[in-house]
């Protein structure tokens, strides 16, 4: 979703503080493939629940922003 949105609109910026505003696809994939498993394997059930809720909120916000700037 992020790669698609960044490709289709100059008005959209990456919100993750660990990445720059317009990361490359390689940077996005590397970040997700390395950081996510490291975080998840060191969390308990409740921490994973909070993380999942935060990710759901991020996805809903992404859809809102993409719709707002017509990045579909």
C-alpha atoms as a printed R data frame, in Angstrom:
   type eleno elety resid chain resno      x       y      z
1  ATOM     1    CA   UNK     A     1  0.000   0.000  0.000
2  ATOM     2    CA   UNK     A     2  2.807   2.420  0.888
3  ATOM     3    CA   UNK     A     3  4.741   1.746 -2.298
4  ATOM     4    CA   UNK     A     4  1.600   2.224 -4.385
5  ATOM     5    CA   UNK     A     5  0.676   5.471 -2.635
6  ATOM     6    CA   UNK     A     6  4.175   6.954 -2.896
7  ATOM     7    CA   UNK     A     7  4.323   6.042 -6.576
8  ATOM     8    CA   UNK     A     8  0.944   7.595 -7.409
9  ATOM     9    CA   UNK     A     9  1.103  10.883 -5.518
10 ATOM    10    CA   UNK     A    10  3.771  13.481 -4.813
11 ATOM    11    CA   UNK     A    11  1.633  14.733 -1.924
12 ATOM    12    CA   UNK     A    12  1.958  11.546  0.136
13 ATOM    13    CA   UNK     A    13  4.852  11.100  2.566
14 ATOM    14    CA   UNK     A    14  5.959   8.126  4.655
15 ATOM    15    CA   UNK     A    15  4.915   8.595  8.277
16 ATOM    16    CA   UNK     A    16  7.252   6.046  9.841
17 ATOM    17    CA   UNK     A    17  9.890   7.936 11.867
18 ATOM    18    CA   UNK     A    18 12.500   5.258 11.055
19 ATOM    19    CA   UNK     A    19 12.298   6.016  7.316
20 ATOM    20    CA   UNK     A    20 12.649   9.225  5.340
21 ATOM    21    CA   UNK     A    21  9.640  10.943  3.740
22 ATOM    22    CA   UNK     A    22 10.060   9.248  0.333
23 ATOM    23    CA   UNK     A    23 11.846   5.922  0.958
24 ATOM    24    CA   UNK     A    24 12.751   3.618 -1.894
25 ATOM    25    CA   UNK     A    25 10.904   0.338 -2.341
26 ATOM    26    CA   UNK     A    26 14.097  -1.442 -1.291
27 ATOM    27    CA   UNK     A    27 14.246   0.567  1.963
28 ATOM    28    CA   UNK     A    28 10.576  -0.163  2.711
29 ATOM    29    CA   UNK     A    29 10.935  -3.898  2.131
30 ATOM    30    CA   UNK     A    30 14.183  -4.140  4.092
31 ATOM    31    CA   UNK     A    31 12.628  -2.272  7.008
32 ATOM    32    CA   UNK     A    32  9.557  -4.499  7.074
33 ATOM    33    CA   UNK     A    33 11.459  -7.773  6.579
34 ATOM    34    CA   UNK     A    34 14.012  -7.076  9.314
35 ATOM    35    CA   UNK     A    35 12.332  -4.902 11.933
36 ATOM    36    CA   UNK     A    36  8.897  -6.538 12.095
37 ATOM    37    CA   UNK     A    37 10.121 -10.098 12.858
38 ATOM    38    CA   UNK     A    38 12.591  -8.811 15.449
39 ATOM    39    CA   UNK     A    39  9.875  -6.886 17.251
40 ATOM    40    CA   UNK     A    40  7.274  -9.625 17.062
41 ATOM    41    CA   UNK     A    41  9.441 -12.435 18.389
42 ATOM    42    CA   UNK     A    42 10.255 -10.426 21.504
43 ATOM    43    CA   UNK     A    43  6.688  -9.448 22.427
44 ATOM    44    CA   UNK     A    44  4.140 -11.070 24.659
45 ATOM    45    CA   UNK     A    45  0.470 -11.548 23.756
46 ATOM    46    CA   UNK     A    46 -0.706  -8.167 25.012
47 ATOM    47    CA   UNK     A    47  2.096  -6.262 23.313
48 ATOM    48    CA   UNK     A    48  1.212  -7.985 20.032
49 ATOM    49    CA   UNK     A    49 -2.428  -6.993 20.503
50 ATOM    50    CA   UNK     A    50 -1.434  -3.331 20.924
51 ATOM    51    CA   UNK     A    51  0.839  -3.564 17.880
52 ATOM    52    CA   UNK     A    52 -1.965  -5.085 15.788
53 ATOM    53    CA   UNK     A    53 -4.372  -2.323 16.817
54 ATOM    54    CA   UNK     A    54 -1.772   0.325 15.925
55 ATOM    55    CA   UNK     A    55 -1.249  -1.315 12.517
56 ATOM    56    CA   UNK     A    56 -5.003  -1.402 11.900
57 ATOM    57    CA   UNK     A    57 -5.220   2.318 12.699
58 ATOM    58    CA   UNK     A    58 -2.297   3.006 10.347
59 ATOM    59    CA   UNK     A    59 -4.000   1.089  7.524
60 ATOM    60    CA   UNK     A    60 -7.277   2.965  8.018
61 ATOM    61    CA   UNK     A    61 -5.372   6.274  8.011
62 ATOM    62    CA   UNK     A    62 -3.491   5.231  4.849
63 ATOM    63    CA   UNK     A    63 -6.762   4.524  3.064
64 ATOM    64    CA   UNK     A    64 -8.106   7.902  4.203
65 ATOM    65    CA   UNK     A    65 -5.006   9.774  2.977
66 ATOM    66    CA   UNK     A    66 -4.945   7.899 -0.335
67 ATOM    67    CA   UNK     A    67 -8.607   8.687 -0.896
68 ATOM    68    CA   UNK     A    68 -8.096  12.330  0.067
69 ATOM    69    CA   UNK     A    69 -5.372  12.859 -2.562
70 ATOM    70    CA   UNK     A    70 -6.834  10.404 -5.109
71 ATOM    71    CA   UNK     A    71 -3.801   8.115 -5.065
72 ATOM    72    CA   UNK     A    72 -5.676   5.008 -6.169
